[in-house]
Amino acid sequence: MPSINTATQLCAVIGNPVEHSLSPLIHNAAFDAAGLNYVYVAFRVEDVAGCLAGMRALPSFRGMSVTIPHKIAVMEYLDAIEPMAVKVGAVNTIVNEGGMLRGSTTDGVGTLRAFADAGVDLAGRRALFVGSGGAVRSVAFAMVEQAGVAQITILGRTPSRVEALVDDLAAKTGANVRGGSLADDLSGAMADHDVVVQGTPVGMYPERMAESLVPRGLLRREHVVFDMVYRPHKTRLIREAEALGCRTVLGIEMLLHQAAVQFETWTGASAPLAAMRGPLAAELTAEA
């Protein structure tokens, strides 16, 4: 890492908790590889208003990643928000432009880059989402508006959340979208969709690694399977999908590519993906 001096640009992730974040590992590797005088740290934040006021007051505080539970709360303190983030209703990236704070969301576009990197064209495909949380919202909106999927189905355990997301997608994008129950509708939906997106914490390291919401018997070789969980490196769902010959997209790729979009937003430079992927993969593989 280059010496920190008065010209160093600060970037940070804020959340609560934030100790588990891999963002400092990814971004500092990127800044180092690109030869940029930037440094990235993690801040546990409870006072969102004070945090954003501090960012605005510090010209060298260039960029911010926003994670749970602050993605919605930060929005009222920003000067401008990109249209996609307005539709999604959440911000995970902030850039400080001379005291003007601009917010955006990179989860959706980062995921689309991950699919493209895996050689998957989403245009005209039918995408099934397992879960209805915040990350699912971002990816679903991006698939509709930027990737041209033909149909989206949202299945979850909380009917009110599923209905709210379905209504939002339909109203704001005109998408062919429907909702349903994870318990009652999964089998039928798996049969007539070709992209499966797992967007819940099930399968996460270390507590739920042995679990999968998608039974192996419902997977077909033709499925493209994406699991947002990136710890462990390969979840049970991903391992079972690979064993059947499905094309898979790992959660690490979503994490990597959304971080790359953040890097480009803050620096104006192309993200050094190889330099970012190396330490990230090493960290996750060490946990396996």
Secondary structure, 3 states (H helix, E strand, C coil): CCCCCCCCEEEEEEECCCCCCCHHHHHHHHHHHHCCCEEEEEEECCCHHHHHHHHHHCCCEEEEEECCCCCCHHHHHCCEECHHHHHHCCCCEEEEECCEEEEECCHHHHHHHHHHHCCCCCCCCEEEEECCCHHHHHHHHHHHHHHCCCEEEEEECCHHHHHHHHHHHHHHHCCCEEEEEHHHHHHHHHHCCCEEEECCCCCCCCCCCCCCCCCHHHCCCCCEEEECCCCCCCCHHHHHHHHCCCEEECHHHHHHHHHHHHHHHHHCCCCCHHHHHHHHHHHHHHHC
